[in-house]
Amino acid sequence: MSTLYIKNMVCDRCKMAVSQALQRVGLSPTKVELGEVNLEKEPSSDQLSTLRTALEQLGFELLDDQRQQTIEQIKSALIRLVRYRDNQSSTNLSDYLSSELHQDYSALSKLFSEVEGKTLERYYIELRIERVKELIRYDELTLTQIALRMNYSSVAYLSSQFKSVTGMTPSRFKAMKDIPRTSLDKL
């Protein structure tokens, strides 16, 4: 069994694209998750080289460095929390990450800040705001419903955090249809 770590996997389509790239190279994944792939057997150096090129053409990066692998695991865990669980977790950020990565939160936080140049908390806020932007664009939920879904204590708090990150209110963002969202792999 072998595990590969891949940077910039942020959604289900990413998992599908990586799965297809693996199969084209002749590798059979047993599991493909955000940022992590399990293989039945160790890939050859030729397979790894071909896979690295194929992934780069798709906008992904095969990670060799342990620190980068840990950063990618942190990002993937936070994306899962925000994107797929709609942040409905009753646990706090430090408990969640410690549990997901089986490492001490302070070490994870320090590493993340050193490598990414921003705190884990800031990255988490940016992820949440991008998810809020997505929900606003869908125009299916009120701001109150979005605040509840994203586990904000109030609409006022959501609006305040939204403005501090984007420089505009959620209402203004909704009215300005031409403002692009930020891709999660660019945060």
Buried (B, 14 or more C-beta within 10 A) or exposed (E): EBEBBBBBBBBEEBBEBBBEBBEEBEBEBEEBBBBBBEBEEEBEEEBBEBBBEBBEEBEBBBBEEEEBBBBBBBBBBBBBBBBEEBBEEEEEBBEBBBEBBEBEBEEBBEBBBEBBEEEBEBBBBBBBBBBBBEBBEEEEEEBEEBBBBBBBEEBEEBBEBBBEBBEBBBEEBBEEEEEEBBEBBEB
